[in-house]
Amino acid sequence: MRLKEKAVVVTGAASGIGRAAALCCAQEKAWVGVLDLDREGVETTVEEIRALGGTAHGIGVDVREEAGVRAAMEAVEEAFGRIDGLIHTAGVLEGALVKVDLFEEATWDRVIDVNLKGSFLAAKYAAPAMARAGGGVLVLISSGAGVRGGSASVAYGASKGGVHGLSLVLAAQLAPRNIRVHAVCPGNIETPLKMRVVEKQARKAGRPLEEMKAGLGAPEGVGKVLAFLVSDEADYVRGTIFTR
């Protein structure tokens, strides 16, 4: 019940960590704004939340498009009367295992636009709504890639390093408006995004996929951390969070 009567927006909520976070927030009695480019996946997550007895409002949105992000945040605020939290998980990983001199500019632009620009736009339009509600919590999903180490994709590592840097700037900038900001860096989690890379690595290495999957964590574990972070109980937590 730690999120009762709090409105939490979750982007990338059709699958993976985003879906897990949306369900975990619903289990804590939050009203959940379910956002994703995958409209069918949005409806599935909304139905799952309602099956739990929760409240959800689903919206299809491309986080690269400013007008769409603005309209989605406005729609959630209108539906619930407020926005208290944002969990921004929407992201892509493309160009895995491609050397920098062979990396296509179009792939670079797409990854940077979704992962970094999308984080900027989500924060841009969620923060004013949180301020109107008296404060809130903004959580961006970064990664160990670009923060503690490298990545299978030069664009992905660069984008996630950028997301982490964005969170550091926003934390100081939004603190006077009673908005707490975190970057969360999940470990190796079994999501559709991660599995596409693992499958590619397994083929290249000639190793069994099941062997390569060993040790991957469950999205639900990260989802529980994210649901905690947007609650009042996490008020004494600050900065970047790393998970298994």
C-alpha positions, -999 to +999 in steps of 0.1 A: +000+000+000+030+023+000+019+039-033-018+042-025-033+073-043+000+081-060+001+084-098+031+068-114+040+070-151+060+041-165+074+043-200+085+012-218+058-006-199+048-031-226+076-055-217+108-062-197+117-040-167+090-014-176+062-040-175+076-054-142+078-019-127+042-011-138+029-043-122+049-038-090+036-002-087+001-015-092+006-041-065+015-012-042-018+004-051-005+032-074-025+045-103-003+036-132+002+055-165+013+028-189+033+042-218+050+025-247+053+026-285+039-010-286+002-003-283-007-040-281+018-044-253+003-014-235-031-030-236-018-062-223-001-045-193-032-025-186-053-056-186-028-073-162-030-044-138-067-043-138-068-081-133-049-074-100-076-049-090-054-020-099-060+013-119-042+019-151-044+043-181-026+032-212-012+054-239+008+046-271+037+071-274+070+074-292+094+089-267+114+106-295+085+128-304+080+159-282+044+165-290+035+129-282+054+129-249+038+162-238+003+149-248+008+116-229+019+133-197-010+157-199-034+128-205-021+109-174-023+140-153-059+146-164-068+110-158-054+108-123-054+145-113-016+144-106+017+128-114+038+118-084+064+096-100+081+088-134+099+055-141+114+060-175+125+026-189+119+031-226+150+022-245+166+003-273+199-016-278+210-017-315+243-022-332+256-049-308+290-063-316+295-038-345+329-021-346+329+017-344+343+021-380+314+000-393+287+015-372+260+031-392+250+067-384+213+059-387+216+033-359+236+057-338+210+084-342+181+061-334+197+048-302+206+082-290+172+096-298+152+069-280+175+065-250+188+099-243+164+123-260+135+102-248+148+106-212+151+143-216+116+147-230+100+124-204+117+145-177+108+177-193+070+171-192+068+150-161+087+174-138+062+203-141+033+180-133+051+167-102+058+203-091+021+210-094+014+180-072+038+193-046+068+172-055+077+137-067+103+112-079+119+109-113+137+077-121+157+072-153+171+039-164+208+041-172+231+010-172+265-001-161+273+005-197+287+040-201+288+044-163+310+016-149+322-001-181+316-007-218+288-022-239+282-045-268+271-013-287+290+019-289+257+039-293+240+021-263+270+027-240+272+064-251+234+069-246+233+054-212+263+074-200+244+104-212+213+093-193+234+090-161+248+125-167+213+139-173+201+124-140+230+142-121+221+175-136+184+171-130+189+160-094+204+194-085+181+214-107+148+198-095+156+195-058+142+230-050+109+218-065+108+188-041+116+164-069+140+136-061+159+122-091+177+088-095+195+069-122+191+032-119+217+009-134+203-026-137+226-056-139+222-083-165+184-088-167+165-113-189+145-088-210+136-090-247+162-063-253+189-082-235+180-115-250+184-103-286+220-094-277+226-127-259+213-147-288+237-128-311+266-134-288+257-171-285+257-175-323+290-157-327+306-177-299+291-210-309+278-216-274+244-229-263+218-201-256+209-216-222+245-215-211+247-178-221+215-170-203+228-184-170+230-158-143+206-133-159+183-117-133+145-114-134+128-081-144+106-084-113+136-079-091+144-045-106+106-037-107+104-040-070+134-016-065+118+009-089+085+008-071+102+013-038+122+043-051+091+062-062+076+057-027+079+080+003+098+053+021+128+059-002+130+096+008+165+091+023+179+074-008+200+096-031+220+093-063+227+064-086+213+030-077+230-003-090+211-035-090+221-072-096 
